[in-house]
Amino acid sequence: MSKRYYTLNEELRREFGGKVMKLSLDGGFTCPNRDGTIGSKGCIFCGEKGSGEFAGSRLVSIEEQIEEQKKLLSKKWDSNKYIAYFQNFTNTYGPIDRIRTLYYEAINTQGVVGLAVATRPDCLEEETLKLLSEINKKTYLWIELGLQTIHEKSAKLIRRGYPLSIYEEAIEKLKRENIKVVTHIILGIPGESKDDMLNTVKFVAGTKTWGIKLHSLYIQMDTDLYDYYMKNPFPIMSREEYVSLVVDAIEMLPRDMVIHRITGDGKRELLHEPKWSLDKLKVLSMIDKELKIRNFLET
């Protein structure tokens, strides 16, 4: 391994024999936490574009978005293999025929070798699971679930809109279909102690989720979290605190768990805090250095 933990890059190279690029797409979905079904404001940290600030434009077709993203990323990497990543909002929420059309348009585009779908654990109806199971037999598939925290007080604060038991049910349903699951965790939610955050990591490690995404809470100016922070300032982790916490988390995870992300990507012009998260390479370098200091595995 090139890192002291198992990265997505390493996993995809093993699976496909070379570099695979992830293309962030916008399928034009909404969310039950926005359309009034559960809530109307979304999660407190969610901006106008959901989590897809870097995704393609929903004004053009999926195939066009894929081609645009290919051109954009070809400036950074040389590859002709791609994962189509439905990122914005809740990508299993809506009429099943429309979802099916979008997924198949993506996986049938030249160069696409897999599909990634970001969604909520409470948006996996039986017909959706059937579709995902069907696609899982045709291509390399993973589903991303936004858990963020196991603590109900924090879940209410961030307006997650579902109890922990729903996540547990979702991960079991997906496992039964042999579908790979990636779980999102946010570190630094207001009011959570270091132990609280690590207990979330420990819980997720115990679910045997295939992959995990970790990042610090970041405050963007187009979110309700920004308004909350302005009225109720809370401590923001320093870069050093975050690095130490992430390394603690990595030490808790199964060695074969695929770590998709260990730092966040806030949009520069919208990011209020933490500013240090903009220097992603510095954060990654510090994490690598801390793992080496602790002698965590050998490369």
C-alpha positions in Angstrom: 0.0 0.0 0.0 1.2 3.6 -0.8 -0.5 4.7 2.5 -0.7 3.3 6.0 -4.4 2.8 5.5 -6.5 1.3 2.6 -7.5 4.1 0.2 -10.2 4.1 -2.4 -7.4 4.8 -5.0 -5.7 1.5 -3.9 -9.0 -0.4 -4.0 -9.9 0.8 -7.5 -6.4 0.1 -8.9 -6.6 -3.4 -7.6 -10.0 -3.9 -9.1 -9.4 -2.2 -12.5 -5.7 -2.4 -12.9 -5.0 1.3 -13.0 -6.2 4.8 -12.1 -10.0 5.3 -12.0 -11.5 8.8 -11.8 -14.8 9.6 -10.0 -17.1 11.9 -11.9 -19.5 13.9 -9.7 -23.0 14.1 -11.3 -26.2 16.0 -10.5 -29.3 13.9 -11.3 -31.7 16.7 -10.4 -32.8 15.0 -7.2 -34.3 16.6 -4.1 -34.5 15.3 -0.6 -37.4 14.4 1.8 -35.7 16.7 4.3 -36.3 19.6 1.9 -39.5 18.9 0.0 -41.7 18.9 3.2 -41.9 15.1 3.6 -39.6 15.1 6.7 -38.5 18.8 6.8 -38.2 21.8 4.5 -34.7 23.2 5.3 -32.5 20.2 4.9 -29.6 19.2 7.2 -28.2 22.3 8.9 -24.8 22.0 7.1 -26.4 21.5 3.6 -26.1 24.3 1.1 -28.2 25.1 -1.9 -26.4 22.5 -4.0 -26.5 19.8 -1.4 -23.1 18.2 -1.0 -22.4 18.6 -4.7 -20.6 21.9 -5.0 -18.1 20.3 -7.4 -20.7 18.2 -9.4 -21.9 18.7 -13.0 -24.9 20.9 -13.9 -28.4 19.4 -13.6 -29.3 21.5 -16.7 -27.6 19.0 -19.0 -28.0 15.3 -19.5 -26.0 12.7 -17.5 -24.0 11.8 -20.6 -23.1 15.4 -21.2 -22.1 15.9 -17.5 -19.9 12.8 -17.8 -18.2 14.2 -20.8 -17.7 17.6 -19.2 -16.3 16.0 -16.1 -13.9 13.8 -18.1 -12.5 16.8 -19.8 -12.1 18.7 -16.5 -10.4 15.8 -14.7 -8.1 14.8 -17.6 -6.1 17.9 -16.8 -5.1 16.3 -13.5 -5.0 12.6 -14.3 -4.5 10.3 -17.3 -7.2 7.7 -17.2 -10.0 6.3 -19.4 -11.9 4.5 -16.6 -14.5 6.3 -14.5 -17.0 5.9 -11.6 -20.2 7.8 -12.2 -21.0 9.4 -8.8 -24.5 10.7 -8.2 -23.6 13.1 -5.4 -26.2 15.9 -5.0 -29.0 15.5 -2.5 -30.8 12.1 -2.2 -30.1 10.0 -5.3 -32.6 7.2 -4.6 -35.5 9.6 -3.9 -38.0 9.9 -6.7 -40.0 7.9 -9.3 -38.2 4.6 -9.8 -38.5 4.7 -13.6 -36.6 8.0 -13.6 -33.9 6.7 -11.2 -33.5 3.6 -13.4 -33.1 5.8 -16.6 -30.5 8.0 -15.0 -28.4 5.1 -13.6 -28.4 3.2 -16.8 -27.6 6.3 -18.8 -24.5 6.7 -16.6 -23.3 3.1 -16.6 -23.8 2.8 -20.4 -21.6 5.8 -21.1 -18.2 4.9 -22.6 -15.4 4.5 -20.0 -17.8 4.2 -17.0 -16.8 1.1 -15.1 -18.8 1.6 -11.9 -21.6 3.6 -10.2 -21.6 5.3 -6.8 -24.9 6.6 -5.3 -25.1 9.0 -2.3 -28.4 8.8 -0.4 -30.2 8.7 2.9 -30.8 5.4 4.9 -34.5 6.2 5.0 -34.8 6.3 1.2 -34.2 2.7 0.3 -37.7 1.4 -0.7 -38.1 -2.3 -1.8 -38.3 -1.3 -5.5 -35.1 0.8 -5.1 -33.2 -2.1 -3.5 -34.4 -4.4 -6.3 -33.0 -1.9 -8.9 -29.7 -1.5 -7.0 -29.4 -5.3 -6.7 -29.9 -5.5 -10.5 -27.3 -2.9 -11.2 -24.9 -4.5 -8.7 -24.8 -7.6 -10.9 -23.9 -5.5 -14.0 -21.3 -3.1 -12.7 -19.1 -2.1 -9.7 -21.5 -0.4 -7.3 -21.4 1.3 -3.9 -24.0 3.2 -1.9 -23.0 6.1 0.3 -25.1 6.7 3.5 -25.0 10.0 5.4 -24.9 9.0 9.0 -22.6 11.8 10.4 -23.1 10.8 14.1 -24.6 8.1 16.3 -25.7 10.6 19.0 -29.4 11.5 18.9 -28.8 15.0 20.4 -26.4 15.8 17.6 -28.7 14.2 15.0 -31.5 16.6 16.1 -29.1 19.6 16.0 -28.0 18.9 12.5 -31.6 18.0 11.5 -30.7 14.6 10.1 -34.3 13.5 10.2 -34.1 9.8 11.1 -33.0 7.7 14.1 -29.9 5.5 14.3 -32.1 2.4 13.9 -32.9 3.4 10.3 -29.2 3.4 9.4 -28.8 0.0 11.0 -31.7 -1.4 9.0 -30.4 0.2 5.8 -26.9 -1.3 6.1 -28.4 -4.8 6.7 -30.7 -4.5 3.7 -27.8 -3.5 1.5 -25.5 -6.2 2.9 -28.2 -8.8 2.1 -28.0 -7.8 -1.5 -24.2 -7.9 -1.4 -24.1 -4.1 -2.1 -21.0 -2.2 -0.9 -21.8 0.5 1.6 -19.8 3.7 2.4 -20.7 5.5 5.6 -20.2 9.3 6.1 -19.1 10.7 9.5 -18.6 14.3 10.4 -16.1 15.2 13.1 -16.6 18.3 15.1 -20.4 18.6 15.4 -21.1 21.2 18.1 -21.4 19.8 21.6 -19.6 16.5 20.8 -16.6 15.5 22.8 -13.6 13.6 21.4 -15.0 10.4 23.0 -18.4 11.1 21.4 -16.8 11.3 17.9 -14.7 8.2 18.4 -17.7 6.3 19.7 -19.4 7.1 16.3 -16.3 5.8 14.5 -16.2 2.7 16.7 -19.9 2.0 16.1 -19.5 2.3 12.3 -16.4 0.1 12.4 -18.6 -2.5 14.1 -21.1 -2.5 11.3 -18.5 -3.7 8.8 -19.4 -1.1 6.4 -17.2 -1.6 3.2 -16.0 2.0 3.2 -16.0 5.2 5.2 -15.7 8.9 4.7 -14.4 11.2 7.5 -14.2 15.0 7.4 -14.4 17.9 9.7 -17.5 19.9 10.1 -17.1 22.9 7.8 -19.2 26.0 7.8 -20.3 27.3 4.5 -21.9 30.8 4.2 -24.9 29.4 2.2 -26.1 27.2 5.1 -28.2 27.4 8.2 -25.1 26.2 10.1 -23.4 29.5 9.2 -26.4 31.4 10.8 -26.3 29.2 13.8 -22.5 29.7 14.2 -22.9 33.5 14.0 -25.5 33.4 16.8 -24.0 30.6 18.8 -20.2 30.5 18.3 -18.8 27.1 19.1 -15.1 25.8 19.1 -13.7 24.9 15.8 -11.1 22.1 15.8 -7.6 23.2 15.0 -5.7 21.4 12.2 -3.6 19.6 14.7 -6.6 18.5 16.8 -8.3 17.2 13.7 -5.2 15.3 12.5 -4.8 13.6 15.9 -8.5 12.7 16.0 -8.4 11.2 12.4 -5.4 9.1 13.3 -7.2 7.8 16.4 -10.1 7.0 14.1 -8.0 5.1 11.6 -6.5 3.0 14.4 -10.0 1.9 15.2 -11.0 0.8 11.8 -10.7 -2.7 10.3 -7.5 -2.8 8.1 -9.5 -3.8 5.0 -12.1 -1.0 5.3 -11.8 1.3 2.3 -11.1 4.9 3.4 -12.7 7.1 0.8 -11.9 10.4 2.4 -10.2 11.7 5.5 -10.6 15.5 4.9 -13.4 17.6 3.5 -13.7 19.7 0.4 -15.5 23.0 1.2 -15.9 25.5 -1.6 -13.3 28.2 -1.2 -15.6 31.2 -1.9 -18.2 29.9 0.5 -16.1 28.4 3.3 -16.2 30.4 6.6 -14.4 27.8 8.9 -12.2 26.0 9.3 -9.9 27.8 6.8 -7.1 25.3 7.3 -9.3 22.7 5.5 -8.6 24.5 2.2 -5.0 23.2 2.3 -6.0 19.6 1.8 -2.5 18.4 0.9 -1.1 19.8 4.1 -3.8 18.0 6.2 -3.1 14.7 4.4 0.6 15.1 4.8 0.2 15.7 8.6 -2.0 12.6 8.9 0.6 10.5 7.1 3.3 11.9 9.4 1.3 11.2 12.5 0.6 7.7 11.4 4.4 7.2 10.9 5.2 8.7 14.3 2.8 6.3 15.9 4.3 3.4 13.9 0.9 2.5 12.5 1.5 -0.3 10.0 4.3 -0.3 7.6 4.0 0.9 4.0 
